[in-house]
Amino acid sequence: MIINIHYRLLEISLLLLFPLLTEAQNSPDFSERHIKEWEQLKYGMFIHFNMNTFAGAEYDNGKMPAESFNPANPDVDQWIRTARDAGMKYAVLTAKHTGGFCLWDSKVIWKGKEFDYDIASSGYKKDIVALFMESCRKYDVKPALYYCLWDDHNESVSTKDEYFQLTRDHIRELVTNYKGLVELWIDIPSRLTPDQRSELYSIVKTHQPECLVTCNNGFTDGSVLANFPADITNGERTLPPASGHNPIRSVSGKEYYIPMEVCQTINQNWFWMPGDVTKSVRTLYYWYSETIKRRASFLLDVPPDLSGRIPQNLVERLMELKEVIDNPGRIPPLQTLTGYKSVKASSLFENRVEYLPECAVDEDPNTRWLAQSSDSMPTLTVDLGDIRRFNTVFISEPYNPHIQVFEFQYLLGEEWKTLIKGTEVGLKFTKQFPAVESRMVRLVITKFRTGENQFNVLSFPGKAPPEEGTTIAEFQVFDTD
């Protein structure tokens, strides 16, 4: 108790000096000593493993009993050894996610007793954060932790002040007990006031000055720093501008050096789910190479499954990716005329970047464009970049087929001409036709059905999955002559 009072007094004194502290931690001099070292890591593993894994949902609602967290054969060493072998230099573990379950044995006093929605009350018992830190030291991978402020288990039974006290105590506990962190990743920072964010930042810097703080900026390209103070900005499944990330940010008339981190998933979802699909090496290398080229660091999510191990197919995909990173010439040339070309869509489901129209032209059947269900005529339009000759089209719907009537068209002068009119697509639709030339092609869906899809990233436990309409995994045009 005396120690806790001492820490609290130290934090309060630092808060009084916070403007000075913030400037010092983000100054170019500080960046030379710490931020620049973080920038050199470049490539890391995001490890989403928490109660969500056992709830079978991206967003656990906090209703699972603590005993439900019970991996069959956990192997934290395997996670970090895989990261090392894949060429990753750091790893970020989801210590607490949306369900409020903690992967460490928290001693924080909450509601008059020791916090008990944690690993100590689970079916597994062992402190996974401690095991993670130990494995990172063993395999020379820098450790980092993720903490989510959205908490459906604890937040809903608290006042705002009570919940912030829990957040503050948890953050203090993490940075006090688990030394050597290179990054603390704070999700949903919009839950906090600016003063509360400043207080959390001060707590981190009091106990681990070299630990950098990331406040998730969501689906942004890094050009806007939505949450401050922070040492790192980020893009969730979003790349920096093509011109590259500019780390110099002006806040209240002062300039700060703020590098960027891009996070992306190896599967469709952040957490492991049965039947989820894995992105191709081409797609993963595109994200890696574009991130690095645009002067940001790449954090790739690789989730352990119910056993507590990273599935073998994901390990193999990471090793395939490493081969390409080490020798980019291993990536075969694009086979299609539409591959990675400029594409526009008539709509985008809930404005979710997971379902951008670019996903339909990336030569990866495990990514997809998803239109709004209310879009009465979903349309994809691709600019081939120049007048090109083509005679074949390939279209693929993932999951259950929804398309009932569609048209494949090309632009002739200022008029769209229909080359193919069909009544179904399904997993694989291929059609040849007499060759034509054009710069513009489009796919128009004039009739479709809707239906639920459990793999939609906005699925929640205990609720029906969202209704989906038109979704396209591949829309590719070829010249086969």
C-alpha atoms as one frame of an Amber mdcrd trajectory, in Angstrom:
protein
   0.000   0.000   0.000   2.890   2.386   0.847   4.456   1.582  -2.506   1.185
   2.331  -4.318   0.895   5.693  -2.533   4.457   6.516  -3.543   3.716   5.705
  -7.185   0.533   7.769  -7.099   2.307  10.801  -5.650   5.002  10.505  -8.303
   2.383  10.327 -11.046   0.549  13.371  -9.698   3.764  15.369  -9.589   4.527
  14.405 -13.174   1.029  15.377 -14.242   1.639  18.868 -12.915   4.665  18.997
 -15.198   2.877  17.213 -18.044   3.261  19.842 -20.787   7.015  19.758 -20.197
   7.031  15.943 -20.062   5.117  15.607 -23.322   7.489  17.936 -25.115  10.528
  16.056 -23.800   9.215  12.624 -24.739   8.386  13.711 -28.290  11.315  15.994
 -29.005  13.761  15.170 -31.837  16.383  14.449 -29.167  14.099  11.880 -27.550
  13.281  10.370 -30.962  16.962   9.836 -31.613  17.235   7.750 -28.456  13.961
   5.818 -28.466  11.585   6.480 -31.334  14.288   5.977 -33.952  15.157   2.642
 -32.336  11.501   1.597 -32.595  11.421   2.670 -36.252  14.300   0.323 -37.005
  12.200  -2.678 -35.930   9.952  -2.162 -39.008   8.115  -5.513 -38.888   6.165
  -7.026 -36.024   3.560  -9.633 -35.084   0.190  -8.613 -33.655  -1.111 -11.498
 -31.522  -4.880 -11.418 -31.001  -5.551 -14.062 -28.380  -8.076 -13.515 -25.621
 -11.599 -14.503 -24.572 -12.724 -13.495 -28.091 -10.972 -16.623 -29.371 -13.291
 -18.775 -27.276 -16.367 -16.617 -27.885 -15.799 -17.066 -31.637 -16.234 -13.357
 -32.337 -14.142 -10.312 -33.129 -15.895  -8.374 -30.387 -16.474 -10.415 -27.251
 -19.367  -8.982 -25.215 -17.889  -9.806 -21.808 -20.482 -12.431 -20.930 -18.245
 -15.501 -21.158 -17.354 -17.009 -17.745 -13.670 -16.635 -16.902 -13.352 -20.448
 -16.946 -14.186 -20.391 -20.678 -10.651 -19.237 -21.399  -8.999 -22.645 -21.464
  -6.627 -23.297 -24.375  -5.977 -26.995 -24.913  -2.237 -26.909 -25.581  -0.872
 -23.354 -25.357   2.668 -22.715 -26.542   3.712 -19.089 -26.192   7.259 -19.992
 -27.220   5.854 -21.179 -30.545   4.287 -17.760 -31.170   7.486 -15.838 -30.604
   9.754 -18.395 -32.269   7.511 -18.138 -35.331   7.736 -14.349 -35.234  11.532
 -14.515 -35.040  11.773 -17.054 -37.869   9.471 -14.900 -40.010  11.846 -11.953
 -39.641   9.665 -10.013 -37.214  11.458  -7.872 -34.653   8.679  -7.147 -32.151
   5.342  -8.569 -30.997   2.183  -6.983 -29.574  -0.088  -9.145 -27.376  -3.753
  -8.351 -26.627  -3.485  -8.236 -22.832  -7.097  -7.018 -22.594  -9.711  -6.753
 -25.343 -13.364  -5.735 -25.683 -14.669  -8.408 -23.297 -12.587  -7.044 -20.408
 -10.729 -10.317 -19.740  -7.082  -9.869 -18.695  -4.302 -12.246 -19.746  -2.361
 -11.487 -16.563  -3.092 -12.107 -12.891  -4.338  -8.651 -11.937  -4.054  -7.671
  -8.277  -5.980  -4.428  -8.765  -8.753  -3.854  -6.217 -12.032  -3.569  -8.099
 -15.506  -3.339  -6.571 -14.049  -4.010  -3.114 -12.069  -7.136  -4.020  -9.186
  -8.313  -6.168  -9.981  -8.122  -9.882 -11.105 -11.612 -10.893 -11.995 -11.522
 -14.588  -8.503 -12.575 -15.511  -6.169 -15.463 -16.193  -6.034 -16.486 -12.506
  -9.769 -17.262 -12.612  -9.632 -18.953 -16.008  -9.459 -22.609 -16.927  -5.757
 -22.153 -17.759  -4.425 -20.208 -14.705  -0.926 -19.343 -15.978   0.006 -15.691
 -16.520   0.168 -15.438 -20.327   1.592 -11.912 -20.299   4.476 -13.157 -18.126
   5.037 -16.131 -20.443   4.950 -13.774 -23.428   7.582 -11.485 -21.902   9.808
 -14.460 -21.099   9.501 -15.857 -24.635  10.322 -12.482 -26.159  13.524 -12.345
 -24.108  14.385 -15.917 -25.088  14.017 -15.316 -28.833  15.233 -11.702 -28.931
  11.888 -10.277 -30.033  10.905  -6.934 -28.508   7.690  -7.180 -26.398   4.702
  -4.846 -26.550   1.207  -4.991 -25.064  -2.261  -4.001 -26.247  -4.932  -2.680
 -23.868  -8.509  -1.977 -24.994 -10.561   0.748 -23.325 -13.802  -0.695 -24.670
 -14.765  -3.206 -21.979 -18.238  -4.768 -22.044 -17.628  -6.728 -18.837 -16.501
  -3.970 -16.462 -17.436  -0.649 -18.067 -21.172  -1.330 -18.116 -21.323  -1.820
 -14.314 -19.313   1.301 -13.486 -19.514   5.036 -13.466 -17.119   6.744 -15.855
 -14.852   7.731 -12.983 -14.851   4.188 -11.552 -13.987   2.655 -14.894 -11.184
   5.125 -15.538  -9.755   4.234 -12.120  -9.685   0.581 -13.221  -8.036   1.532
 -16.514  -5.446   3.644 -14.713  -4.695   0.869 -12.225  -4.403  -1.746 -14.967
  -2.011   0.362 -17.051   0.091   1.104 -13.973   0.162  -2.595 -13.117   1.283
  -3.583 -16.612   4.101  -1.062 -16.923   5.206  -1.734 -13.341   5.261  -5.534
 -13.486   6.324  -6.214 -17.088   9.521  -4.345 -17.809  11.175  -3.895 -21.190
   8.099  -2.953 -23.261   8.828  -1.098 -26.483   5.199  -0.129 -27.075   1.864
   0.097 -25.282  -0.980  -0.078 -27.801  -4.132   1.643 -26.463  -7.325   0.896
 -28.401 -10.508   3.002 -28.498  -8.780   6.057 -26.936 -11.843   8.160 -27.826
 -13.378   6.685 -24.639 -11.123   9.059 -22.686 -10.969  12.802 -22.224  -7.740
  14.553 -23.270  -6.775  14.899 -19.602  -7.330  11.175 -19.009  -5.197  10.266
 -22.037  -2.511  12.560 -20.680  -2.659  10.848 -17.305  -2.256   7.366 -18.830
   0.643   8.635 -20.918   2.270  10.025 -17.782   1.856   6.705 -15.965   3.583
   4.832 -18.780   6.469   7.314 -18.942   6.876   7.339 -15.158   7.504   3.603
 -15.000   8.923   2.849 -18.464  10.241   6.009 -20.175  11.431   4.012 -23.189
   7.993   2.465 -23.819   6.278   4.254 -26.696   2.531   4.864 -26.596   0.182
   4.223 -29.528  -3.405   5.511 -29.382  -5.349   3.813 -32.160  -6.320   6.334
 -34.836  -8.487   3.768 -36.644  -8.859   3.710 -40.411  -6.590   6.675 -41.145
  -3.521   7.180 -43.315  -1.438   8.738 -40.549  -1.806  12.296 -41.806  -4.078
  13.189 -38.871  -3.142  12.624 -35.232  -6.585  12.166 -33.692  -5.447  11.256
 -30.173  -2.643  12.999 -28.305  -0.356  12.590 -26.410   1.087   9.607 -28.288
   4.508   8.643 -29.598   3.233   6.635 -32.591   0.338   7.149 -34.974  -1.167
   4.265 -36.908  -3.408   3.107 -39.725  -5.737   0.191 -39.085  -5.709  -1.711
 -42.405  -4.845   1.648 -43.996  -1.616   2.616 -45.757   0.152   5.972 -45.503
  -0.251   8.338 -48.465   1.560   7.260 -51.633   4.065  10.059 -51.040   5.016
   8.454 -47.727   4.358   9.159 -44.051   5.427  12.572 -42.800   6.424  12.113
 -39.133   6.518  15.826 -38.305   3.246  16.738 -36.612   2.237  20.126 -35.248
   0.234  20.058 -32.001  -0.743  23.312 -30.284   1.942  25.180 -32.169   4.732
  22.711 -31.370   6.291  20.150 -33.670   6.655  16.479 -32.707   8.246  13.506
 -34.423   5.478  10.855 -34.706   6.296   7.722 -36.760   3.560   5.452 -38.131
   2.574   1.820 -37.778   0.235  -0.013 -40.199  -1.629  -3.032 -38.826  -3.200
  -5.665 -41.070  -4.489  -9.228 -40.631  -3.174 -12.456 -42.115  -6.759 -13.799
 -42.094 -10.012 -11.953 -42.619 -10.528 -11.459 -38.877  -8.230 -10.338 -36.076
  -9.016 -13.307 -33.843  -8.872 -16.928 -34.987 -12.180 -18.326 -36.202 -12.893
 -21.758 -37.680 -13.224 -21.560 -41.449 -11.623 -18.134 -41.737  -9.574 -17.537
 -44.891  -5.912 -16.577 -45.190  -4.620 -13.833 -47.445  -2.297 -14.755 -50.299
   1.447 -14.130 -50.212   0.936 -11.543 -52.959  -1.531  -9.558 -50.845   0.572
  -9.789 -47.700   3.735  -8.770 -49.551   1.893  -5.847 -51.121   0.942  -4.581
 -47.663   4.417  -5.196 -46.264   6.301  -3.614 -49.159   3.977  -0.620 -49.551
   4.086   0.057 -45.808   7.883   0.009 -45.703   8.181   1.991 -48.946   5.857
   4.639 -47.497   8.056   4.989 -44.417   5.945   3.186 -41.820   6.300  -0.027
 -39.785   4.206  -3.115 -40.525   2.379  -4.986 -37.755   0.832  -8.213 -39.072
  -1.813  -9.979 -36.988  -1.300 -13.759 -36.652  -3.835 -15.276 -34.218  -3.405
 -18.478 -32.164  -6.337 -20.914 -32.304  -8.302 -22.674 -29.546  -5.310 -24.848
 -28.734  -3.220 -21.786 -27.944  -0.872 -22.325 -30.886  -0.518 -20.512 -34.191
  -2.040 -22.885 -36.782   0.428 -24.596 -39.097  -1.083 -23.073 -42.234  -0.400
 -19.580 -40.863   3.157 -20.517 -39.922   3.706 -21.770 -43.457   2.206 -18.611
 -44.969   4.549 -16.471 -42.863   7.560 -18.460 -44.045   6.409 -18.092 -47.659
   6.097 -14.367 -47.072   9.604 -14.209 -45.608  10.995 -15.872 -48.730   9.413
 -13.147 -50.840  10.534 -10.363 -48.495  14.088 -11.700 -48.775  13.778 -12.161
 -52.541  10.935 -10.123 -54.117  11.640 -11.768 -57.467   9.817 -14.846 -56.179
   6.479 -13.065 -56.636   5.176 -14.055 -60.090   4.089 -11.234 -62.413   0.415
 -10.283 -62.415  -1.641 -12.469 -64.740  -4.590 -10.131 -65.226  -5.191  -6.736
 -66.780  -7.292  -5.575 -63.832  -4.810  -6.641 -61.132  -4.128  -3.757 -58.722
  -5.583  -1.238 -61.162  -7.673   1.763 -60.119 -11.155   0.583 -59.136 -14.309
   2.340 -57.977 -17.426   0.890 -56.370 -20.991   2.126 -56.176 -20.971   1.540
 -52.394 -18.986   0.059 -49.516 -20.468  -1.934 -46.642 -20.556   0.294 -43.540
 -17.495   2.104 -44.951 -15.356  -0.786 -43.670 -11.838  -0.840 -45.108 -11.835
  -4.640 -44.794 -14.123  -4.714 -47.834 -12.649  -2.097 -50.164 -13.202  -2.491
 -53.936  -9.428  -2.978 -54.306  -9.944  -6.400 -52.743 -11.745  -7.558 -55.894
  -8.744  -6.887 -58.165  -5.808  -8.071 -56.031  -5.541 -11.624 -57.450  -6.414
 -12.959 -53.999  -9.609 -15.022 -53.662  -9.486 -14.625 -49.868 -10.156 -10.888
 -49.872 -13.430  -9.343 -51.029 -15.379  -6.220 -51.904 -18.725  -5.954 -50.112
 -21.444  -3.539 -51.209 -24.125  -2.057 -49.010 -27.206  -4.266 -48.937 -29.284
  -1.187 -49.783 -27.299  -0.594 -52.990 -29.888  -1.441 -55.668 -27.332  -1.804
 -58.468 -23.892  -2.704 -57.080 -21.208  -1.794 -59.620 -17.442  -2.201 -59.860
 -15.614  -0.057 -62.427 -11.946  -0.644 -63.275  -9.622   1.679 -65.159  -7.039
  -0.481 -66.975  -4.730   2.520 -67.276  -4.594   2.409 -71.079  -6.449   0.941
 -74.036  -6.041  -2.814 -73.647  -7.189  -5.843 -75.606  -9.027  -8.613 -73.683
 -11.160 -11.670 -74.390 -11.825 -13.366 -71.009 -13.456 -12.429 -67.726 -13.263
 -14.239 -64.394 -15.645 -13.459 -61.511 -15.820 -15.123 -58.102 -18.247 -14.823
 -55.178 -16.943 -15.961 -51.777 -19.170 -17.832 -49.359 -22.814 -18.252 -50.439
 -23.775 -16.947 -53.910 -26.000 -13.865 -53.908 -25.855 -12.610 -57.507 -28.911
 -13.468 -59.640 -28.471 -11.226 -62.699 -25.313  -9.383 -63.785 -23.699  -7.701
 -66.795 -20.048  -7.413 -67.780 -19.498  -4.244 -69.805 -16.761  -2.225 -71.517
 -16.636   1.430 -72.501 -16.742   2.100 -76.252 -16.334   5.802 -76.845 -18.759
   7.283 -74.321 -21.165   4.323 -74.278 -21.101   1.242 -72.094 -21.515  -1.955
 -74.125 -22.605  -5.273 -72.610 -20.351  -8.211 -73.446 -21.917 -10.792 -71.138
 -25.242 -11.015 -69.351 -25.575 -13.829 -66.842 -27.868 -15.163 -64.142 -25.365
 -16.591 -61.657 -21.704 -16.329 -60.710 -20.868 -18.553 -57.743 -17.323 -19.484
 -56.780 -15.922 -19.555 -60.320 -17.385 -17.891 -63.388 -15.142 -17.781 -66.475
 -16.248 -16.717 -69.947 -14.427 -16.099 -73.199 -15.736 -13.757 -75.902 -14.494
 -12.185 -79.163 -11.654  -9.843 -78.236 -12.403  -6.158 -77.738 -10.314  -3.136
 -76.765 -11.055  -0.567 -74.086  -9.577   1.257 -71.125 -12.620   0.829 -68.879
 -14.540  -2.281 -67.775 -17.265  -2.745 -65.214 -19.381  -5.356 -63.480 -23.017
  -4.392 -62.880 -25.264  -6.499 -60.630 -28.910  -5.853 -61.479 -30.482  -8.464
 -59.202 -29.243 -10.165 -56.038 -30.389 -11.787 -52.821 -29.248 -10.977 -49.289
 -28.254 -13.277 -46.462 -26.357 -13.598 -43.196 -22.611 -14.214 -43.150 -20.907
 -15.359 -39.952 -17.527 -14.223 -41.300 -18.540 -10.580 -41.476 -16.141  -8.645
 -39.227 -19.107  -6.925 -37.574 -20.549 -10.169 -36.210 -21.152 -10.180 -32.446
 -21.710 -13.138 -30.094 -25.371 -13.831 -29.400 -26.530 -11.730 -32.349 -27.423
 -12.687 -35.909 -24.612 -11.863 -38.356 -25.160  -8.798 -40.557 -27.225  -9.144
 -43.737 -24.966  -9.058 -46.762 -25.817  -8.404 -50.378 -23.336  -8.404 -53.236
 -19.762  -9.410 -52.472 -16.995 -10.110 -54.992 -13.711 -11.890 -54.298 -12.311
 -11.585 -57.823 -13.158  -9.502 -60.877 -10.395 -10.143 -63.405 -10.014  -9.529
 -67.123  -7.468 -11.363 -69.324  -6.137 -11.505 -72.844  -5.551 -15.235 -73.343
  -4.389 -15.041 -77.000
